[in-house]
Each structure stands twice: as C-alpha cells, then as structure tokens.
Amino acid sequence: MEKGNFVDYIRVFCRSGKGGAGSMHFMRTKFNPQAGPDGGDGGRGGHIILKGNAQLWTLLHLRWRKNVLATNGENGSRNNCTGRNGQDVVIEVPLGTQVRDEESGELEAEILHDGQEIILLPGGQGGRGNAYFKTPTNQTPEYAQPGEPGQEGWKLLELKVLADVGLVGFPNAGKSTLLSTITAAKPQIADYAFTTLTPQLGIVPYRDDKSFCIADLPGIIEGAHEGRGLGHRFLRHIERNSVLLFLIPADSKDHRKEFEILVNELEQYNPELLDKQFLLAVSKSDMLDEELRKAIAAELPENIPHVFISSVAQQGLNELKDMLWQALNN
C-alpha cells in the first residue's frame, strides 16, 4: 500500500559487495631478492543488513530507495596487507517487517525486536593471497584466489502491524470512535464507510500504570479474502494480533450473521487465524434498553465473551478493558 504516508509494502533491489581478490606478490629486498610470497588476502564485500527500529511505523522512508547496493571489498596487497572490507548497508525497518525473495516467495527474514539485526545478503568472502598457500614443498606459489561474488535479487518488504489487540468489523462499526475514546490516538472519524484506510495504533492505559496496544484496522467487507475492498492489504495485519475484538453495531440487522461473515473471511484468508482468542463487543449500545440487550445477547455465540459498549456515552469501556486485559494475560 503505497498511497499516503502509510506504506506497508515495498519492493527493492539488493546487492551485497563482491570480495576483493587476493594478491600474488613476492617480496624482494636489497639483500634477499627472493624473500618469498607476501601477497595479502582480499577484503570481504559489504553485507546488506536488516535492523529493527521501534521508532519507525511504516516503510515510507524506503519508498524512493529502490536500489540498495553495498560496496566491494578491496584487493589484497604486498607485505601481507589485507584489503579493506566493503561498507555494510543497514536497512532500518519497523517491527513486524518480513522480507521475501521475489522470485521464490521464500521468507528470508523477520524483524520482531528493537535493535535486532539480520544479515539479509552476506558479502562475498575475500580471496586468499599467495602467502596463504606457501608450504614447505611449495615455497613460491604463483597463484591467489579471486574474491567471491556478492548476492543480489529483488526483495519484497512487507509490514504486518504488531499490536496486542486488533479491532475487526464491517466499515462504520465504530472501531475508530472506540480507538479515539480509550487511547490518545486521533484517527479520522466520519459517517461513511472506509473512513479508515490504513491501520491506526493506540496505547490503552490500564490499572497500576499498565497498558496494551490496540490496532484499528480497515473494515472488512464480504469477499475480502478474494481481494475485495482493501482485501489482503488489510487481512495480513490481523496475523500479528494476539486477541481479536469483533465490533458489531447495535443497529445491525443480524448480529450473529455479521459475526459469522467476519469469521468466515478470516478463515478463507488464513485458517490459522481461528486459533486466536476472539472477543465480541456490541457498539452503539446507548440506544438499547435492557430488553433489547437481552434479545441481542441471545443471538450471539455462547462460547465468545461479549460486552455492550458505547464509545460516545462512555458505557461499558472499563468492562471492555478488563476483558481485554484478562484475555491477553491468559
């Protein structure tokens, strides 16, 4: 997704440095014109290194950096001097970034911790100089190794948002309103579908100075697993959330069916998502009386904990936080 300031998918060409060649040289001094081999080794080529940075939230800084090239190692020289190593290139990425090879689709690296470093493409080893090959039976080797080539290829960098809780629901279910109420985040809120086009993160303060992270994700529509709406661009972010909070508005025509459609979209995209812990909140509940609440509760799945909330009227929010905290710590 490369529109706006939230970029969670980038394609870059990476090439590590080539190793320097070993030197084939023989020492000659004033008093010893055949002092023997003294060719030094070549330097290592530069690595392409991936590094986690907790201060980054998107891949925006890499949008215009389409080529990441490390420098080559220097050749060895006489007097057993080893060539200088190529300069490593460090690519800083937000936590939750995965790197795949474009050609094979294989997952090559995953950054989950601040400061974590992974060598994505190692530089080529420098070649041995002829001094390395000197033996009692071969005291004048007339050969040295060339440096090993570097590695190159197109890489796909994909960010999957890291959050404790993910908000799941149809467009206009009240997810952004809830996020703005229980956190300091300020997502765009309006009375039309797909107001939220990119994931929004917020920190929920809890008792005794504790807190947890919650993500407002763009709304699902039926057929999202086939790419409809925001499709896979949204669904992949759910894979990182420990707990999924399904938000169903009180004015929904069929609360149970809406929940089942949401669960089905997750299952069709990735069946492993069903192993996560599900919670359910009925939003906009300030319009309900006690009789309607009991009627709606009877429609909801019995094995899914639920709570009635109203972000505008500040109803049920403490109960919701307690339920989320208990789910995260179980």
PyMOL commands that set and color helices and strands:
alter all, ss='L'
color gray80, all
select helices_A, chain A and resi 60-62+130-133+175-182+207-209+224-226+231-238+255-269+271-275+285-287+290-299+317-329
alter helices_A, ss='H'
color red, helices_A
select strands_A, chain A and resi 9-15+26-27+36-37+48-52+67-69+89-93+97-101+107-111+117-121+152-159+165-168+200-205+211-216+243-249+277-283+306-308
alter strands_A, ss='S'
color yellow, strands_A
deselect
rebuild
show_as cartoon
